[in-house]
Amino acid sequence: MVDEQHDLVILDVMLPRLDGFEVLRRARRRTDVPVILLTTRGGHDDRIEGFNAGADDYLPKPFSAIELLARIRAVLRRTAGAGLRRDDDVTAGSLRIARASREAWRGSRRLELTGTEFEILELLMRASGRTVTRDEMFAALYQREASPFERSVDVHIAHLRKKLGPDGDQIIRTVRGVGYEFGEAT
């Protein structure tokens, strides 16, 4: 855990040999990476022990994915310099976004994106190399779970693909039954 650079660590307290509290205490000797503890041990004393060991947040099981995502965002906002640098530009091939100005370009052409389209593009670009599920998108965009018949994200994706150009469906690929994946723009 401490030998590599991480934005955030999610640590289960109930580990087989060494409990998560001790793992965290040892890690704190070497790193300030933000840590969220997850556990079935949700008692008052356990939470106090977790925070005293150096946890930035403590989430007892069971929990919803939306709550975990909200807590991750909150911890990253609170931990200066440790989380994702949300004001940085992101570039992939000919596509570039600037978080601070909320602008996107394809080569030298500025893309006219709605706020939601920009958020989707940023989410996909930052997750490059992995599939972003529809549930993750709904949690990020609307702070709620998607209903099975809700198609608003799909409509925004269709508009975004058109604005990206004729190869928009290769830049934002559909992973059937799962979600979407970013493929680098040429």
N, C-alpha and C positions, 0 to 999 in steps of 0.2 A: 504494500500500500504506500509506503513512504519513499520508495526508491524511484518513483516516476512522478511526473507533473499531472495533477488531477484538478478539475474545477470543483469537485465535490465528491464525497464518499458517502454511500449509504451502507451502514453496517448493522448486521443483525446481532443482537446481544447473545442469542442462544447458539453459540458455536460449539463444535464437538469437544475440543481439547481445552481451549482457553476461552473464557467468556469475553464477549464484546467489550465489556467495561475495561478489562485488563489490556486487550488489544488497543483500545483507544488511549489508555494511559501511556502505553509504550510509544504509540504513534505521536502523541503530543510532545514527546521529548525531541522529536525530529522535524515535525511539520505543523503548520497552522491551517492545513487544508480544512475547509468546512466539512463537518460530519453530522449526518442525521442518523440517529439510532432507531432501528425498527425492532419491536419485540412483542412477545406475548406477555412479558412482565411489565404490566402497566400500573403497578401500585405506586403510591406516593414515594416510598423509600427508594424504589428502583429508579424512578425519574430523577430524584435528587442525586442518586449515585451516578447516573448517566451524565447529568450536567456537571457534577463535580469532577468527573473523569475528563471533561472537556468537550462534551457534545454541544453542537450549535442548536439542535432541535431533537425532539424525542417523540416518536410516533408509535403508539401502541397498536397492535393488531387486534381485530381486523380494521382495515382502513380502505378508503376508496382511492383509486388511481388519481382522481382529480384532486383530492386533498394532498396526496403526496406531491403531485406536480406543483400545487400552490405553495407548499412548504419549501420545496426546492427553490422556487423563484424567490420566496421571501428570504431564505438564507443567503442566496447569491446576491440579492440586493443589499443585505446587511454586511456582507463580508467584502470590504473594499479590496480590490486587486486579486481576490481569490477565485472569483467566478468568471463566467463568460463576460467578455468585454463587449457590452451591448452597443457601445457607441462606435465600434470599429467598422470599417468598410469590409465587405466580404466580396471576394472576386473568385469566379469560376469560369475559366475560358474567357469568352467575350462578354460575359454577364457580370455586372458589378452593382452592389447596393451600398448605400451610405445610410447607416442607422440614424445618425444625428439629424440629417436633413430629410430622411425618409424618401430618398430618391433612388431610382434604379435606371441603369443604362445597359443597352445591348450594343456593344461597340461604342460608337460616338452618339448613337441615338438614345435620347432620353425616353423612357417608357412612362406613359401616363397611366399610373396604377391607382386604384382606389386604396383606401387604408387597409381593407381586408385582404386585397390582392397582395399588397406589400408585405403584410404579416405572414401570409402563406408562403410567399417566395422566400422571405428571410428564414422562416422555420425550416423549409426544405433545404435551402442552401447550407444552413448551419448544421443540418443533420445529414449532409452529403455522405453517401456510402451506406446508408441504412434506410429502411422503409419506415415512414411516419404513418402510423395507423390513423384511421378516421377518428377514433376516440381521442388520440393525442391532439389532433388538430382541433377538435371541438373543445377540449379542455383548454388549449392555449388561446383559442379565439373567443370562446364564449363562456369559459369557466363552468362548463357543464358537460354531461355525457350526451352523445348523439342518440337520437331515437333511430330505430332501424329503417324508417321510411323518410328521414330527413335528408334532403339532397342539396342544401345550401352550399356546403363546401364543394360539392361536385360542380355546381354552377359557377362558383368563383374560379375553380381550377380551369374550367372550359374557357372563361373570359381571359384568364391569365395566359393560357396557352396561345390564344389568338394574338394577344399583344406581344408575345415573345417572338412570333413570326411563324413561317411555314413548318419549322421543325420543333414547334412548341410541345408537341406530344412526345418528342424524344427527350426534351429537356425535363419535362415533368411526366414521368412514366407512371401508369396505373399498375398497381400490383393487385390483381383481382382478389376480392374478398378480404383484403388487408388494409390498403391505403395507397400512398403515393411515395415516389422516390425521385430524387433529383439526379438528373444525368447532365453532366457538364456541357455547357453551350460552346459551340465551336465558332 
